[in-house]
Amino acid sequence: MIKHNASNERIKRHYFTFLTEAKHHSEATADEAAAALARFEEHSKYRDFKAFRHQQAVAFKEYLTEQNNVVTKKRLSKATLHATLSQLKRFFQWLALQPGYKSQLNYSDAEYFNLSTKDSRVASARRPRAVASLEQVRQVIFSMPGSSEIEQRDRAVIAFTLLTGARDGAIASMKLKHVDLVAGNVFQDARDVKTKFSKTFTTTFFPVGGDVREIVADWVRYLREVRHWSDEDPLFPATRIVLNDRMQWEAVGVEPKHWSNATAIRRIFHDAFAAVGMPYFNPHSIRNTLVHLGETRCKTPEDFKAWSQNLGHAHVLTTFTSYGEVPARRQSEIIQALRTGRSVNAGGSTEKLPEAMVRMLKEMGFERAVK
């Protein structure tokens, strides 16, 4: 039974290179496109892409709606359908413009991968997400043991995530030289650190408690003064595994070697939250925790702009739209307060709302719209 098409494989490699090199997408995005295409090819019996017609898109869409999630055993969610079909639509639109395919394909046929307007709205709807509070994350950190070298590292990983809001991929690739304990910041240098969009920026430690900061400082000092590691060694090293006297593999500390990915960090988070009976909050969710903290600490638009930049966001609206959704309970409090004419922000702002909005729009590059 045919399980690949040589012509398709060649053009797919070209497309994946286009995504990563021309469009500057991450490897993860290319992997998502590859998975969507693999599903489509399996359904079409690996027919040559040059034979693509809109009927295939319609048939695949119907097929996909009847598939079950391998974990939940339930029908694929609208979000999954939307993501898969969007990848296919983008691929065939790109393909219809390529030499050797222009005369074979109709650009508009890719539109048949669209979901209905109703399903698209369901798929793209923003839903409330549980966010750990600062107090909850601190509880987890200070409930973690710190006797062994591995325990100290694991506790410092979560403390560092809260202190900096760094993404797990960046944390896994960070070196000792990137942390400045005196200045109280971390330099996320894209030459060494796996930052999103390879962005380079400096993060000043967030005000989450001097005790949290001290856990990180103790870990850095331990690596430098006790282990005598250099600037180029990892901030959070991999576990050293050896064969013991019983001929069994055993963890005996850490070694000056980076984790290959962020899987170990996510496992540390999972185990730490489970140990105190809390639901799992992944490392990335700590960025939401910090945004919510910023919403209560920042008193002016300039304050929140600085908070946003500290998370690595070029525009403050990114922080608002991607992370800063007001929880339903807080939304109710604000509306009730506005009904009585009082403010729930005790600190207030020195800048009026219209002025603040104009300034934010200018920062986004919409000067003409606000003149």
C-alpha positions in Angstrom: 0.0 0.0 0.0 1.4 3.4 -1.0 2.2 5.6 2.0 3.9 8.5 0.4 4.1 10.4 -2.9 7.7 11.4 -4.0 6.5 14.5 -5.8 4.4 15.6 -2.8 7.4 15.1 -0.4 9.6 17.3 -2.5 7.1 20.2 -2.6 6.3 19.8 1.1 10.0 20.2 2.0 10.1 23.4 -0.1 7.0 24.6 1.8 8.5 23.9 5.2 11.6 25.8 4.3 9.4 28.7 3.1 7.6 28.7 6.5 10.8 28.8 8.6 13.2 30.8 6.4 10.9 33.2 4.5 8.0 33.6 6.9 10.2 33.2 10.0 7.8 30.7 11.7 9.1 28.4 14.3 9.8 24.7 13.8 6.7 24.0 15.8 4.5 25.8 13.2 6.2 23.8 10.4 5.5 20.6 12.4 1.8 21.6 12.7 1.6 22.1 8.9 3.3 18.7 8.4 0.8 17.0 10.6 -2.1 18.6 8.8 -0.8 17.6 5.4 -0.1 14.0 6.6 -3.7 13.7 7.6 -4.9 15.1 4.3 -2.6 12.8 2.2 -3.7 9.7 4.1 -7.3 10.5 3.4 -6.6 11.2 -0.3 -4.6 8.0 -0.7 -1.5 10.1 -1.4 -2.8 11.5 -4.6 -0.5 14.0 -6.3 -1.2 17.6 -5.1 -1.4 18.6 -8.7 -4.7 16.7 -8.9 -6.2 18.7 -6.0 -9.7 20.0 -6.5 -12.2 21.6 -4.2 -14.2 18.4 -3.9 -11.3 16.9 -2.0 -11.3 19.7 0.5 -15.0 19.2 1.1 -14.7 15.5 1.5 -11.7 15.8 3.9 -13.6 18.4 5.9 -16.5 16.0 6.3 -14.1 13.2 7.2 -12.3 15.3 9.8 -15.5 16.2 11.6 -16.2 12.5 12.2 -12.7 11.7 13.8 -12.1 11.2 17.5 -9.4 12.6 19.7 -7.1 9.8 20.5 -7.0 10.8 24.2 -10.5 11.9 25.0 -12.2 9.5 22.5 -14.6 12.4 21.7 -15.0 14.2 18.4 -12.3 16.6 17.5 -12.9 20.0 18.9 -13.8 22.9 16.6 -10.5 24.5 17.5 -8.6 21.5 16.2 -10.7 21.4 13.0 -10.0 25.1 12.5 -6.3 24.8 13.0 -5.9 21.8 10.7 -8.0 23.2 7.9 -6.3 26.6 8.2 -2.9 24.9 7.7 -4.2 23.1 4.6 -5.8 26.3 3.2 -2.5 28.2 3.5 -0.5 25.4 1.9 -2.7 25.0 -1.1 -2.9 28.8 -1.6 0.9 28.9 -1.6 1.0 25.8 -3.8 -1.3 27.4 -6.5 1.4 30.1 -7.0 4.3 27.7 -7.5 5.9 26.9 -10.8 4.6 23.6 -12.2 1.4 24.0 -10.1 0.0 27.3 -11.3 -1.6 25.7 -14.4 -2.9 22.7 -12.5 -4.6 24.4 -9.5 -7.2 27.0 -8.9 -6.2 29.4 -6.1 -9.9 29.7 -5.0 -10.3 26.0 -4.4 -8.4 26.3 -1.1 -11.3 28.4 0.2 -13.3 25.2 0.5 -11.2 24.3 3.6 -13.1 27.0 5.5 -15.4 26.0 8.3 -18.8 27.5 8.5 -19.0 31.0 10.0 -20.7 29.5 13.1 -18.1 26.9 13.6 -15.3 29.4 13.0 -16.7 31.6 15.8 -16.9 28.7 18.1 -13.3 27.7 17.3 -11.8 31.1 17.8 -13.9 32.2 20.8 -11.8 33.2 23.8 -12.8 31.3 26.9 -11.9 32.0 30.6 -8.8 30.2 31.6 -7.8 29.3 35.1 -4.8 31.3 36.3 -2.7 30.6 39.4 -2.5 33.5 41.8 0.7 34.8 43.1 0.0 33.3 46.5 -0.7 29.9 45.0 2.6 29.8 43.1 4.5 31.0 46.2 2.8 28.3 48.2 4.1 25.7 45.7 7.6 27.1 45.7 8.0 27.2 49.5 6.5 23.7 49.9 9.2 22.2 47.7 12.1 20.4 49.4 15.6 21.8 48.9 17.9 19.3 50.5 19.5 17.6 47.4 21.1 19.3 44.4 18.2 18.2 42.2 15.6 19.5 44.6 17.4 22.8 44.8 17.4 23.1 41.0 13.7 22.1 40.7 12.7 24.7 43.3 14.8 27.4 41.6 13.3 26.6 38.2 9.8 27.5 39.4 11.1 30.5 41.4 13.0 31.8 38.4 9.9 31.4 36.2 7.8 33.5 38.6 10.6 36.0 39.0 11.2 36.6 35.3 8.1 35.3 33.3 10.6 33.6 30.9 9.2 31.0 28.6 10.2 27.4 29.3 12.2 27.0 26.1 14.2 30.1 27.1 14.8 28.8 30.6 16.0 25.5 29.3 18.6 27.2 27.1 19.8 29.9 29.5 23.3 30.2 30.7 24.7 31.5 34.0 26.1 34.6 32.2 22.6 35.7 31.4 21.7 36.3 35.0 22.9 39.5 36.8 22.1 39.2 40.5 23.5 42.7 41.3 21.4 44.5 38.7 18.5 42.1 39.4 17.8 41.2 35.8 18.2 38.5 33.1 19.5 39.2 29.6 17.5 37.0 27.2 20.1 37.0 24.4 18.6 35.3 21.3 22.1 34.2 20.2 22.1 31.7 23.1 18.6 31.7 24.5 15.6 30.2 22.6 13.3 33.2 22.8 10.1 33.6 20.9 10.7 35.1 17.4 14.5 35.2 18.4 13.9 38.4 20.2 16.6 39.8 22.5 15.6 41.8 25.5 16.3 42.3 29.2 13.9 41.3 32.0 14.1 43.0 35.3 13.1 40.7 38.2 9.3 41.1 38.9 8.3 42.2 42.4 7.1 38.8 43.6 9.0 38.7 46.9 12.5 39.0 48.0 12.4 35.4 49.3 11.6 34.1 45.8 14.5 36.1 44.4 16.8 34.7 47.1 16.0 31.1 46.1 17.3 31.9 42.6 20.3 33.8 43.9 21.2 30.9 46.2 21.1 28.5 43.2 23.3 30.8 41.1 25.8 31.2 43.9 25.8 27.5 44.5 26.7 26.7 40.9 29.4 29.4 40.8 31.0 29.1 44.2 30.5 25.4 45.1 30.4 23.7 41.7 32.8 26.4 40.2 30.9 26.5 36.9 31.6 29.2 34.3 29.5 31.8 32.5 28.9 29.3 29.6 27.4 26.6 31.8 23.7 26.1 32.0 21.6 28.0 34.6 19.4 24.9 35.0 21.4 21.8 34.1 20.2 18.4 33.2 20.1 15.5 35.7 23.2 13.3 35.9 22.2 9.6 35.6 24.7 6.9 36.5 24.7 3.1 36.9 24.8 2.2 40.6 26.2 -0.8 42.3 23.0 -2.7 41.8 23.3 -2.1 38.1 20.4 0.3 38.1 20.2 3.8 36.6 20.1 6.4 39.4 19.9 10.3 39.5 22.9 11.6 41.4 22.8 15.3 40.9 23.3 17.6 37.9 25.9 18.0 35.2 27.0 21.0 33.1 24.7 20.1 30.2 21.6 21.9 28.9 18.2 20.1 28.7 17.5 19.4 25.0 14.0 20.8 25.4 11.5 22.1 28.0 9.9 18.7 28.8 11.7 18.4 32.1 10.6 21.8 33.2 7.0 21.0 32.5 7.4 17.8 34.5 8.9 19.8 37.5 5.8 22.1 37.4 3.4 19.2 37.2 4.9 17.3 40.1 5.3 20.4 42.3 1.6 21.5 41.9 0.4 17.9 42.4 2.4 17.6 45.6 0.3 20.3 47.2 -3.0 19.1 45.8 -3.3 21.9 43.2 -4.3 21.5 39.5 -1.4 21.7 37.1 -0.5 25.1 35.8 2.1 24.9 33.1 5.2 27.1 33.0 3.7 29.4 30.3 0.7 30.1 32.5 2.9 31.9 35.0 3.1 34.7 32.5 -0.7 35.1 32.9 -0.1 35.2 36.7 2.3 38.1 36.2 0.0 40.0 33.9 -2.8 39.8 36.5 -0.4 41.0 39.1 0.6 43.9 36.8 -3.0 44.8 36.4 -3.3 45.4 40.2 0.2 46.9 40.7 0.4 49.3 37.7 -1.2 52.7 38.3 -0.5 54.4 35.0 -0.3 53.4 31.3 3.4 53.9 31.5 3.7 51.5 34.4 1.8 48.8 32.4 3.9 49.5 29.3 7.1 48.9 31.3 5.5 45.7 32.7 4.6 44.6 29.2 8.1 45.2 27.9 9.5 43.2 30.8 7.6 40.2 29.5 9.1 40.7 26.1 6.1 42.3 24.4 6.9 45.1 21.9 3.3 46.5 22.2 1.3 46.8 25.3 -1.9 45.7 23.5 -0.3 42.3 23.0 -0.3 41.9 26.8 -3.9 43.1 27.0 -5.3 40.9 24.3 -3.2 37.8 24.8 -2.9 37.6 28.5 -4.8 40.4 30.2 -8.4 39.1 30.0 -10.4 40.4 33.0 -11.7 37.4 35.1 -15.5 37.2 35.3 -15.5 37.9 39.1 -13.3 41.0 38.6 -15.4 42.1 35.7 -18.5 42.1 37.9 -16.7 44.0 40.6 -15.6 46.7 38.1 -19.1 47.1 36.6 -20.8 47.3 40.0 -18.3 49.9 41.1 -18.8 52.0 37.9 -22.6 51.8 38.4 -22.1 53.7 41.7 -19.6 56.1 40.2 -16.6 55.0 42.2 -13.4 53.4 41.1 -12.0 50.0 42.2 -8.5 51.1 41.5 -7.4 52.8 44.7 -4.2 54.2 43.2 -5.9 55.7 40.2 -4.1 57.0 37.1 -2.6 60.3 36.4 -3.6 60.0 32.7 -7.2 60.2 31.5 -8.6 57.3 29.5 -8.8 59.1 26.1 -5.2 60.3 26.5 -4.0 56.8 27.4 -5.8 55.2 24.5 -4.3 57.8 22.1 -0.8 57.1 23.4 -1.2 53.3 23.1 -2.4 53.7 19.5 0.5 55.9 18.6 2.9 53.3 20.1 1.2 50.7 17.8 2.0 52.9 14.8 -1.4 54.4 14.1 -0.4 58.0 14.3 -2.7 59.1 11.4 -5.8 57.5 13.0 -5.4 59.6 16.1 -4.6 63.0 14.5 
